[in-house]
Amino acid sequence: MKNYKKGIFVFSWIAVILWMALIFNLSAQPAAESDGLSKRVTEVIVEAVSRVVSVSTDISQISNMAEDLHHWVRKYAHFFVYFILAMLLMNALRKSKLSKTQLFLLVLGSCIFYAIMDEWHQSFVPGRSAQLSDVFIDSIGAVLGIGLYNLLTFMLLRFTSTND
């Protein structure tokens, strides 16, 4: 059982490191490459929605809607990656001896620090820039990731204690 717990611990930290590497690699993409990736994601969303919902607008309106959606896809990507990072960090640190407040502050502080460093890193990438608003979005994602992790943990503990 001890090896199992050690394996879970190691896997949890590997997941954190791999996720941080993914964030770093996405930020290292030059502007044209990053923009192209998010446009492809936007196109997939628009296609999926148009299959489900009957769209009775002309192609220029759809193109305008896709352009507006593209902006939101980029912003939600920031939110999402830090939402996941916070959950992964919470999971990796779940057995630490920190109080809930200390754990919250450590995870949130780590996410904000990484977001700031990530924006700074982007400022050296061709066509990219550092955006304080992105750090804010990243921070909101981290806060909600911590919140969801705590909620799911609470629900799981409550569910398992009532079924014993």
Steps between C-alpha positions, in 0.01 A plus 500: 500500500791735571630465142150570368479827699851597389401431138190720536714776653755482217229483232327805651816709474579371150152617395572847642836522322358377168212749522743785572710387204189508280427857612861597431493342152171668409646835610815438297301488175552806281188713459404362159526140619307568822234694311466218247455242774227698674329570166491126429342442843248775425416339164437166670266670749313687225464179295374304800247768593379534140433125490290514815329835450338604175675823403297711259755779457720571203866405480627853583306501829637158586850628421446800731369274775803274457735798530328611822509144629870476417578772755304313766663167413842659565387644835327181612817308414682712759227433754491128426873425517534669839177341623657161429842604636342600833313169523817305422697695762225447757510129427881482522499686833191331648697297757713792615483618859379846392179651631223560246583872498872435451425249224266747326759779521786276384311364200353837402835675550677234292245533219520879500880489506504255209247716310720807547810310390306360206397848386857621543618202293247592229645849478811344341304298242463657152165677464394427858476734796443488874142577603409579859140416414611144415658464845167611648312241291756233596451591868122468475547158340731397785258619770211310342721193449589502870134547586384212283776273633392578857134447416565165330724389786233597755230318304716191457587488871137550594384232253759246615431563871124447458551175309724334763 
